[in-house]
């Protein structure tokens, strides 16, 4: 059997491994430096103690056992695509097909060590929870929640979780009866952060900010983070006792130790079929790939999963000598249930439509149900709907 190596134990990589293993045409191996798949979309609830850290994880061994692919827990250190060779910390492997689903790195603005995040290493969500607990025990404080952009790649921004987190913290403090003792501020360097969701969605978000007394600091570039806040280019300062910041994505440093073609931002260049430019037997999917799309295009988990299933399909087509390959660009959209702790909003956008539907109460439980669905599909207890 020909060998397929899949790098990355996130949504994109796991989805590819599951689909390819079903074909029984290849020796499929998933390589991950983490022993579990972390469900980032529901990690917003870890800091506000409505979800435990353990319940946001799925052990990769459980997924492997259910579906039958091979699993290696090791760190990728290099790729020689011209030689069909993968370098790990403990061994070197050869392959016939390679799928790069390693996710992205993060931009590193000055003073980033003074912040914490919910879109970095999973353990940082625990740090954020502990810091929020400390502030609540104090009885009052200033909390700043923000995200940044990458001028070299507009698709690499991830602002949705920041909006969800600030709404969830508002609800959490309100339930405790102490919201009035805390100042919540959302900040971002863009004039209209979240505008890619659509005009209707942004109007609704601004109304919610006003109704919930959430302050805004938009349109100022961030100079640096300091121990007690955020400094902007005009030398103004947003004072905070707790700063949560989601830096924009950037290409992983390890990709520079490869012969893969990279975009200016460091992401792997691909065609519409997720094949890496110059290497037709190598695919890049999810956050590791350089997307091409409309100005509102953003990298999201459901697109990563589509890319994963497409990559599996395309590898099978190529191996059979067929040409009906599937592209990712026709699937590009923004789709999310923006959770607010006691409700949510359904947000959808593509080239034709902008939809934002408020869902009081039930929306929160739909997002909870999605978290269960995410686990069940990976463990083979429920079919994937793509």
Order of alpha helices (4+ residues) and beta strands (2+ residues): beta-alpha-beta-beta-beta-alpha-beta-beta-beta-beta-beta-beta-alpha-beta-alpha-beta-alpha-beta-beta-beta-beta-beta-beta-beta-beta-beta-beta-alpha-beta-beta-beta-alpha
